[in-house]
Amino acid sequence: MHKVSKRPIWKMALAIIFACAFALAGCAGTGGSVSGASTESTANVEQTTAEQGEQAITESADAANEATAFPSWNKDSESLKALVDYVNSVTDESSPDYVDPKDRIATFDMDGTIIGEKAPHYLDYCLLLHRVLDNPSYNEPEYKPSEETVKICQGIRDTINSGGKLTDQQKKDKARLIASEFAGLTPEQYQEFARNFLQSVDAVGFDGMKYSKSFYKPMLEVIRYLQANDFDVWMVSACEREFVRAAVPLEIDIAPDRIIGTDVAYASTNQGDAEYNKYNMTQEDIVVLSEPKGQETAEAGKPIAIAREIGKRPILAFGNSSGDYSMLNYAKSNPDHKGMGVLVLCDDLDREYGDAERAKEQTEEANKEGWVLFHMSPVDWATIYGEGVTKTQLPGASTEKKDADKSETASKPETNQGEEQEELAAAA
């Protein structure tokens, strides 16, 4: 844990007590008669003893604090140690890598980095399907999706549930519908709908967990640790900004102005077809969501959005996919400060829907770029979602497919999961 430069009063008091006790013992040993030379010697010893006492107290407190700060991590995690060492180096005023708090900027992706990504798909997809297919009239009774919209969304859900790959057209349809099907709602109404979805719907593929609780506990601990060390934490997600604003505060203390995401358009209610620069809002106007969807905050779009909205380059960035590689490199190559990129690796095949082949490719990429790897597997994480949550089964294409998967799993030696994760850890 980081040792702050300002010494806490309780530590100073204990150190002084140690020094005084030592001095009294010295006086007792000389019958209370001390020469000028011995007075100077005793003073030096008192100072040394006080410093040693404070150091011992500090180290003991830091060890206890670290165990308290990261209970969801494997205590032997080398990745966690790398992060803590880095934070110590940039927050210690005596370190050549010290960074002033105003420049301690850390950026985090959302899906797959701090919250589940495959339950059964990205959360904004799940939100859209819930809106159109499951609960269209939640906070807007007059809303009724068109038959074509229902057909498109059902097709997207069927593809996801079958384990299939979405077509380019389906991705385009989602981008269009995520704007059009919420257009007319105020940001507050949209966020209410999103929070209701997150807090009331069970995460697909898991028992004992709503979507609102599908945050990765180890990553929540990392964020709180950074905030405690005066890092300015930002979310930078390809999900729509208003959705991230609804989701993240359910578990993390991050202000709305620290959230960057893909934007949908906004409009004022009485604007009609008038252009923005040719219409003045009245006091009766309110701001509502509009369309089309804005530029997606992914790949190179992330550093561009960071430059536009933060105006400073991060020194620390966290992501989990190729859509985050640009952001990790942007932080790692910071020209003014020591930077670090961290890739969250979904390599757990038992507690999460890990992909060994993808994890191997990402491990190679991380090694090439010099990023730190956070393994979801027990290599680093003692738990992912906490007690009472179990992985079940994502919807499959058919009963035959599910039976085949079960048969294949049953035929594998029990050591395969551990062996695959050990291979990935060794590669890291």
C-alpha angles and dihedrals in degrees: 000000000000117000107220116222095232108078114229113241093239092056092048091049093052091047091052090049090053090049094048092048090051092048093050090050089053092050092050091053092056096043091250095295113121127173124216090258093050090046090058091046092049090050090054091048090048091053093047092046092048091051092047091047092050092046092052091048092047094050092047092048092046092052091050092046092051091053089049094045096052109033092144093059131087102256090225095052111142090194092058090047089053090054094047091047090050093049090048091052095052096041100045108095091209092056121099087225094056114142123197112242091245089065098041096107120164122185126199133193113219117212110064092000104068101359137036115284105187107051080134098306143336112324096241089057089050090049093052093048090048090052096049103032107025114025112010097154100047100123100354110055093184093058115108121167118227121253089248091053091050090049093050094047093047088052091051091049092048091051092049094045092050092054090245128144118257115243122237088251092054090051090051090048091052092050090052097042096046085066103035098045093055097037112126096032117115114239087253092054091047092050091048090054091047094049091048089053093048095046099042106037124080115236107251113244096025138083121219099020137101118202089254089064097046093100115124106251094210090055093048087056091051092052093049090047091053092047089051087055093054098260117154101229121205132182114223109183139164087221117097112282096235090052092051089048088056097044108040100054089058087079108005132057100232122139120234091247089060092061123094122183145141107301130226115203124266129212139177116249098241097039095097112174094335118124118249094247092050099050131070117202117239123219088257093058121100129191116251136175115269138170160305109046115250131236111307117248098227139110109355088357090076098063089042091053091046092051091048099045106027099030091208134081116247120239093204129036134177128199142144110208145041087270087069100044093094091053093048091051091045090059096037092054096046102151096207104043141026104275134198134195120200124197117200105216119209095210099136112111097177107045098025138026095266125175113213095194094049091045090054092052091047092048089056090049092049092050091050094050097039097242124153115246122223106199115209087203120088087272083088112354121065089189136004107197101006134243122336096030120110132178113239123168134305115231109275136209092254145341088262091057092050091048090049091051091050091048092050091049092048092051094054119093112256090241095063095090092051093043092051091049092047090052090051091048091050090050089053 
